[in-house]
Amino acid sequence: MVLARRASLTNAGRATASARATANFLEKIKLGDKADVALFWPIGDEIDTKELIFALRAQGHNIALPIIIGAGKPLVFRLWDTVSKLIPAPFSTRIPAPDAPEMVPSHIVMPLAGIDDRGGRLGYGKGFYDRTI
């Protein structure tokens, strides 16, 4: 039901929600100087994190994207300078090249299917982020 509701958003509605999420993050989350931030490259009808990625990089923060190593394993994160080309990856996402350095992030922005009644994250069920954090 949550995913169906999200999928019903128009492109304009999704763009508005993405812009609001970016503005809220930049206003409310204090990262300090040059934080190591992991974000996800959006797929399908997920919130578009690209504006946030570029805004954080412009503020001088290090940006990393998640890499799936294998089923049952935690994610690793590779640095991305927002200029280098991204390559296709599982789940129709994009990731930094294999030679990009790994990073242990101080902050992780993770995708979600929705939020439960207590404000907890509902993931997609594969457990990658659960194993990682």
C-alpha positions as CSV (number, residue, x, y, z in Angstrom):
1,M,0.0,0.0,0.0
2,V,2.8,2.4,0.9
3,L,4.7,1.7,-2.4
4,A,1.4,2.0,-4.4
5,R,0.7,5.4,-2.9
6,R,4.3,6.6,-3.6
7,A,4.0,5.2,-7.2
8,S,0.8,7.2,-7.7
9,L,2.7,10.5,-7.3
10,T,3.0,12.6,-10.5
11,N,6.4,13.6,-11.7
12,A,5.6,17.1,-10.4
13,G,4.5,15.8,-7.0
14,R,7.7,13.7,-6.7
15,A,9.8,16.7,-7.7
16,T,8.1,18.8,-5.0
17,A,8.5,16.1,-2.4
18,S,12.2,15.7,-3.3
19,A,12.8,19.4,-3.1
20,R,11.1,19.6,0.3
21,A,13.2,16.7,1.6
22,T,16.4,18.3,0.4
23,A,15.5,21.6,1.9
24,N,14.5,20.0,5.2
25,F,17.7,18.0,5.4
26,L,19.9,21.0,4.6
27,E,18.0,23.1,7.2
28,K,17.7,20.6,10.0
29,I,20.7,18.2,9.8
30,K,23.9,19.8,11.0
31,L,26.8,17.8,9.6
32,G,29.7,19.9,10.7
33,D,32.7,20.5,8.5
34,K,33.6,18.1,5.7
35,A,31.5,15.2,6.9
36,D,31.6,11.7,5.2
37,V,28.0,11.3,3.9
38,A,26.6,8.2,2.2
39,L,23.5,8.7,0.1
40,F,21.7,6.5,-2.4
41,W,21.3,7.1,-6.1
42,P,17.5,7.1,-6.7
43,I,15.7,4.4,-8.6
44,G,12.2,4.1,-9.9
45,D,9.8,6.3,-8.0
46,E,12.1,6.9,-5.0
47,I,12.7,10.4,-3.7
48,D,15.3,12.1,-5.9
49,T,18.5,12.5,-3.8
50,K,20.6,14.0,-6.6
51,E,19.9,17.6,-5.6
52,L,20.9,16.8,-2.0
53,I,24.0,15.0,-3.2
54,F,25.2,17.9,-5.3
55,A,24.3,20.5,-2.5
56,L,26.3,18.5,0.1
57,R,29.3,18.1,-2.2
58,A,29.2,21.9,-2.9
59,Q,29.4,22.5,0.9
60,G,32.6,20.5,0.9
61,H,31.3,17.2,2.3
62,N,32.6,13.8,1.0
63,I,29.9,11.8,-0.8
64,A,29.8,8.1,-1.1
65,L,27.3,5.7,-2.7
66,P,26.4,2.2,-1.6
67,I,27.8,-0.9,-3.2
68,I,26.1,-4.3,-2.9
69,I,28.9,-6.9,-2.3
70,G,26.5,-9.9,-2.1
71,A,23.4,-11.3,-0.6
72,G,23.6,-11.5,3.2
73,K,26.5,-9.0,3.4
74,P,26.7,-5.4,4.5
75,L,27.1,-2.6,2.0
76,V,30.3,-0.9,1.4
77,F,30.5,2.7,0.3
78,R,32.7,4.2,-2.4
79,L,33.6,7.9,-2.7
80,W,32.1,9.8,-5.5
81,D,33.3,13.3,-6.5
82,T,30.0,14.1,-8.4
83,V,32.1,14.5,-11.6
84,S,33.4,11.0,-12.3
85,K,31.1,8.8,-14.4
86,L,28.8,6.4,-12.5
87,I,28.3,2.8,-13.8
88,P,25.2,0.6,-13.8
89,A,24.6,-1.6,-10.8
90,P,22.0,-4.1,-9.5
91,F,18.5,-2.8,-8.9
92,S,18.9,-0.3,-11.8
93,T,21.0,2.0,-9.7
94,R,24.3,3.7,-10.4
95,I,27.6,3.4,-8.5
96,P,31.1,4.8,-8.5
97,A,33.7,2.8,-10.5
98,P,35.4,-0.2,-8.8
99,D,38.6,1.8,-8.3
100,A,36.9,4.5,-6.3
101,P,38.1,4.5,-2.7
102,E,36.0,3.0,0.0
103,M,34.7,5.2,2.8
104,V,33.2,4.6,6.2
105,P,30.5,7.3,6.4
106,S,29.7,9.4,9.5
107,H,26.2,9.8,8.2
108,I,24.0,7.6,6.0
109,V,20.9,8.7,4.1
110,M,19.1,5.5,3.2
111,P,16.2,4.7,0.9
112,L,12.9,3.6,2.4
113,A,9.6,2.1,1.3
114,G,7.8,4.1,4.0
115,I,7.6,4.9,7.6
116,D,5.7,2.9,10.3
117,D,3.3,4.3,12.9
118,R,6.2,4.9,15.3
119,G,8.3,6.7,12.8
120,G,10.6,3.8,12.0
121,R,12.0,3.1,8.6
122,L,10.3,0.4,6.4
123,G,12.9,-0.9,4.0
124,Y,12.5,-3.0,0.9
125,G,13.1,-6.3,2.7
126,K,16.6,-7.3,1.5
127,G,18.3,-6.1,4.7
128,F,21.3,-4.5,3.2
129,Y,21.1,-1.3,5.3
130,D,20.1,-3.3,8.4
131,R,23.2,-5.3,8.2
132,T,25.3,-2.3,7.4
133,I,24.3,-0.1,10.4
